[in-house]
Amino acid sequence: VQLVESGGGSVQAGGSLRLSCAASGYTRSNYCMGWFRQAPGKEREGVATIYTGTGSTYYADSVKGRSTISRDNAKNTLYLHLNSLKSEDTAMYYCTTNIVVMTPRGQGTQVTVS
């Protein structure tokens, strides 16, 4: 499985970003894909999950109401829209095909909110 994240950047508080994750090399039809983040000195935090078989989505309380996870099956791409960004959203964001164990993952994309 190969995962390549992109779309991070530096934004002001209140801004928005769309993170993308191009996925390849997996053959199963049902995954609990998702995004997690890790800030320096903090533990990894699962942010959003989508079950590819049912389309069900789940969000951490820290981003609920401010984020949307989605998947484009034709492009094999996972997205995370982040709105009303706060300084505490600053972290490296990773996508994964298994949010339970948070592996495999890509190289991550940095989000910095000032």
N, C-alpha and C positions, 0 to 999 in steps of 0.2 A: 504494500500500500504506500502510495506517495501522496503527500499533502503539502500544498504550497499556499501559504497565507499571504495576503496583500491588503492594502487599503488603510493601514494605520497612518498616523501622522501626529502633528502637533496642532491642537485646536484650543480655542478659548472656551472657558466654561459656558455651558449653554449651547454649544455647537453640536454638530452631528458628524458621524462617520459611517461609512459602509465598509465593513470588512468582508473580504472574499477568501474562499478556500477552494482551490482547484484540486479535485481528488481523482486518483486513478489507481488501477491495480487491484481493485477489490471486486469480488464476484458474488458475494452474498447479496440477497435482496432486502434484508432487514437489518438495519443498523440503528444503534442509538447514537447518532452523530451529535456533535455539539461543540461548543466553545468553552474554553476555560482560560483563566488569566492568572498571572503571577506577578506580583509587585515585589520589589527588592525587600528582603527581610520578612516576607509574608508567605503563608502557605498558598498552594494552588486553590483556586476557587472556581467551581463549575458555574458558568454564567447562564448558558442556555442549552437546551437539548431538543432535538427533533427525532422522533422515531420514524424512520423512513418507510416502514411498512404501513403505519396508520396515519402518519402526518401529525400526530399529537406533538405538542410543544410544551416545554416547561422552562420556567425562568427562576433564577435566584431572586430572592427578595430585594437584593441590592440593585437589581436592574429592572425588576418587574414594572411594567408600565412605561419604560423608557427604551425598551429594546424589542427587536423582532428578529427571530431566526427563520430562515427560509432556505429552500433548496430548489435548484433548477436541475431537474433530472436530465434534460437534454444536454446540458453543459457539464454535468457532473460537478457542480459548483455549489458550495454552501455559503450562505451569507449571514452576516449579523449586522443589523442596523442599530446603531447606538444614537440616541437622541438625548437632549438636555444633559449633556456630559458634565460630570463633576470632577473635581480634582482627584477624588478617591477612585475614579475610574482609570487613573494612570496605571498602566501595567503592560506587560507583554501578553498578547493574546494569541492563543493557539487553537487550532481546530483538531478534532480527533474523530475517528470512526467508532470509538467506544468511550463515551463520557464517564462510564463507571470507573474504569481504570486509567483513563486519560492517556491512553497509548493505543496505537501509534499517534504521533503528532507531527506537525510540520516544524519549520524553523521559527515560526512565530512572527507577529507583526506588532511593532511598538505603538502604543497609544499614549500620548502625553497631553494632559489637560491642564491648562494654566489659568 
